[in-house]
Amino acid sequence: MNFEERIDLLCEIGEELRNAGAGNADTSFPGYDRIFFSNPWFTEEFVKFSLSGWGKQLTRENLREWLDKYNISDKTFPEIILGIIMAGNIPLVGFHDFICGFITGINMKIKLSSKDELLMKWVIDKFYEKNSDLKNSISYTTEKITGYNTIIATGSNNTHRYFEYYFSGYPNILRKNRNSIAIITGKETTEELERLADDIFIYFGLGCRSISKLMLPQNYNFNDMGKAFQKYLYLLDHHKYANNFNYQYALIAMNVVEHINFHDLLLVERKELYSPVAVVNFEYYSDMEDIKKYIYLNNENIQCVTSSEKFSDNIVNIGDTQRPRLSEYADNIDTVEFILKLQK
């Protein structure tokens, strides 16, 4: 396939994803009940959100805007085989790496996460359905992959140590846990606070772009935030989320930790960036220098920053952390550029 043909195919895949996200998938789709049974964190609501989000990105206009800055050749490089080890914390979390490999025409061997096996299989099979020759250059498995000579691996902090040990001899992108923060000014509208709730609650807070830490002005009044966050009170009907909420609440109560209870989320004043499911940490700041210092000191562990104040070029709009554009790369490492350098 040449570059233009790959663009065309991605547009076709985009239509498939939009249809599936709207509940109009064809009979090859594994079904929301089966996906949920395989991974109870993958609810129909959030799987549809992911499918629709990717579908909206895979349009000709968006693809052109993303790829125009690169010099992507029609030439193939069969000697380069990219191994991709995918995470499975949220639906289709490894899809961006796949797209980057596909659009550059590189051969790929993919290790699927058992947590996101059904969705990723369905999507990759859609590529095969539209061009069966891709089976010669792209393969996937849930077992160990071999035969690659460059690697992209995404996992936890624990698996990252394993990645560093085994993959240090290859050109690589190795990713570990990251979290995201919101800078609150106290001037946010009700709509902005409701969109902030999206950034926190979508995917149950399991994504690296999920807000796990709030930076708040001194003497912040939580009343409006608490009201806005009630839009996700229904998540307590989800047994795994409810279990996490109750467990964290019990820990907080036993240890007499000061907290704010929104009834669907617990807020705790902590310096740590990471927070468990159903908990968000917060910290007060005095001025923008406090914010800049915090971001600087935690830069390697921060995926993205959202705020209504655009004090930096890479600030994400409130409500958009779970709606990344194609040009927003994990860990801010340009995956397309990484692959193209291998081909020189």
N, C-alpha and C positions, 0 to 999 in steps of 0.2 A: 504494500500500500504506500502511495506517496502522501505527502503532507496534506494536500487538499482532500484526499480520500479519507484520511483520518479525521479531519475536521467534520466532514460530512457524516461519518459514522457516529462521532460524539454528539452531533445534533440529533441524530436518530435515537441514540440512547437517552438523551435529554427528554425527548418526547415520551419514551417508555417510562421514565422515572416520574414525569409529571402525571401521567395517567395513573400509575400505581399509587402515587401520593394522593390522588383524588379518589382513590378507591376503585379505579377502573383497570386494574392490571389484568393481563391475559391469564390463561389457565396454567401457564408455567410458573406463575408466582407461588411461592410456598405457602402463603396464607398467614394472616396475622395471628391466628390462634396457634399455629405450629411454631411460629417465630417466638411468641411469648412463652410457649411451653419449653422451648429450647433455652431461652434466657428471659426470666421474668422481669428483668429491667427493661426489656424491649417491648414496651406497650404499643398498642396500635397507634395511639396518638403520637408518640415520639418517633416511631418508625415512619409514619406518614410525613411528619415534619422533616425528617432527614431526606426522604425520597423527594419531597416537593422542593426542598432547598437545593439539592443537587440538580434537580430538573430545571429550576430557574436559572442556575448558573450555566448549564450546558446549552446555550443558544449561540447562534453564529456571531452575534454582536459581542457577547461576553467573551467568547473564545478568541475572537480577533483582538479585542482590547487587551486580553491577557498575553497573547502570544506574539504580538507585533514587534515587541522589543527584542525577540530572540531570532537568531539565524538558524532555523531548523531545516536541515537538509533532507532531501528525498533518499539520500544514500543510506544503505543499511550497514550495520556493523555486527555481523554474526558472531564475531569473536568476543564481544562484550555481553556478558549475561548478568543481569541485575537480579539479585535475590532480595525479596521484600518479606520481612517478617512483620505481620500486621498485628495491631492491638485489637481489642474487642470491647472496649469500655462503653462505646456508644455506637449506634447503628451506622454502618458504612464508614467507620473512622479511618480505614485504610484506603478508601477510594481515591483520595487525592494523589497519593503516591502512585497508584495504578494509572491514573490519568496522565500523570507526568511521564511515566515510562511509556505509555501507549503513544502519546503525541510525539515523542522523540523517536519512536520506531525501534526502541531497544528491546532485546529479548528479555523475558522475565520469567523467573521461577518464584512462585508466591506461596508463602506459608500462611494459611488462613488461621485466624483465631477461632477456637471452638465456640467462643461466645458470639461470634458474628459470622458463623460459617454459612448459614442458610441464605442470608441476604447477599453476601459477597459472591457466593456460588451462582446465585440467580443472575446477578449483574454481569459477571464475567461470561456466563453462558449466553447472555444476550449478545455480547460481542461475537462469540463463536457463531451464533445463529445468523448474524448479519454478514459474517465473513469467516467461513470455516477454515481458511488458511491460517488464521490467527492461532489455531491449535498447535501449529508448528513453531511458533515463537513465544507463546504465552502458556504457561502451565500453572496449575494450583494444586495444593494438597493440604491436608491438616497434619501431615507427618513432617519429619525433618526434611529440609531441602538440601540438595547437594548440587555441585556442578556450576555454581556461580563464581564470578570473580570480582564482583563489587556488591555492596550490601546496604540496604536501608532497613533498620530494625527499630521498632518502637515497643517499649515495655515500661515496667515499673522501675523504681530505683534499684530494687534487688536484681532484676533481670539485666539492668544496665551494666552491672559489674560483670555479669556473665558475657554480655555482648562485647565489652571492652577486651576481655580476655581472649575470646575466640575470633573476633573480627578485626583485631588491630592490624593485621597484615593485609587487609583489603582496603581499597578506597571505600569510605563509608560515611553514612549519616546514622548516628546512634542517638536515640531519644529516650529520655526518662520522664519521670513525673514533672509536670508543671501545673501551675494554677494561675488564676487571673484575679485581678483586683478592680474595684470600682472606687473612684474618687468622688465623694459626695460633697457638694457645696452647701447644701441646706436650702437651695433655691429651686430645686427640682419641682416640676409640675406633677400633678397626679398621673398624667399619662407617662411621664418619664419614670416615675416610681413603679408603675405597672410594667413598663418595659424592663426595668431593672429586675423585677421579679422573674421575667422570662430568662434573663441572663443567669439567674441563680437556680431556678427550679427545672428548666427544660433539661431532659435527660437525667433528672434527679440530682443534678450537680455532679455527675460522674465524668464530665468532659474536662479536658485541660483548659478549655475556654470558659468553663463554668466559673462564676464569681465565688471565690471562697473567702475573700477578705474585703471588708469595707473600710475605707479611710474616711473618717467623719470629722467635721469641724467641732471645736469645743462646744459643749452644752447643746449638742444636737437633740432635737425633739423627734422621738421615734413614732409619734402618733400617726402621721400621714403615711409613713412607710408601712407600719403595721396594717393599716386599712388596705393599702394597695396590694400587699402580699396575700390578702385573703382570697385572691382569685385562684390560688393553688391549694386551698384548704382541702380540696377533694383528693389530693395525693395521699392523705392519710387512709384512704380506702385501699391503697395499694399495700399489701401485707409486708413486703420487704422494706418499703419506706417507713411505714408505721412502726415496724420493729426497730429500725434504726433510731427513729425519733424517740421512742419510749426508752430505749437503752441509753441513749445520750442524756436524756432528761434524768434518768435514774442516777447516772454517774455524776451529773452536775449537782443534783440534790444531795447525794451522799457526801460529796466533797465540799458542800456549802459554797459553791462557786456562784458569784453574782452573774446574773444573766438576764436576758430579755426574752420572753416567751411569746412568740406570735401565733402559737397554737399549731402552726404548720412548719415552723422553723425556730431554732434556738440561736440567739445571738450572744456571743461570749467575747469579752474583751481580752484578747490575746495578741501577742506580737507575731505568732506564727502565721505563715502564709497558708499552709495546708489546714483544711478543716474536714472532719468526717461528714458523711451523708446526714442531712437534716440539721447541720450546724454551719453557721457562718461566723468567722471571727471578725472583730472590728477593733479599730485603734483610732484614737483621736490625734489630730494634727493641729498645729498652731498657724502655720503658713505654708506657702508653696515650697519653701526650702525643705521642710520636713518630708513632703511628698517626693521631691526629687531625690533626696537622700535615701529614702526607703526603696524607691525603684532602682536606684544605682546599686545598693547593697544586695538586693534580691533579684537582680536582672537575670541571672542564669536559671532562676526558678519561676519566673513570670512568663506566661504565654501571651497575655494581652492585658491592656489597661483600658477601661471605659470611663467616660466622664462627660458631663454636659459642657465642661470647659475644655477647649482645645489648646492646652498648654504645650502640646508637642504634636509633631506631624503624624505620629503613629497611634494617636488616641482613637479608639473605636467608639462609635456612637452608642449611647445607652440603648439596649435592646437588640444590638446587632452582634454580640459576641458569639452567639450560636448560629449566625448567618454569615460565615466567612465567604469572601470573594475568592476566586480562583488564584489571585495573586497574593493571597495571605497564606504564607507558608508556616508550617509548624516550626517552632524554635527560631523563626525568622531566617531559616536556611533555605535559599532558593534551590528547590529540588530540580527544576528544569535545567538551571545553570550547572548544577552538579553533574547531571547526566551528560550534558553537551560537552563539558570539559573532558569527560572520559572518551569522547568520540574524536578528539583532536589528535 
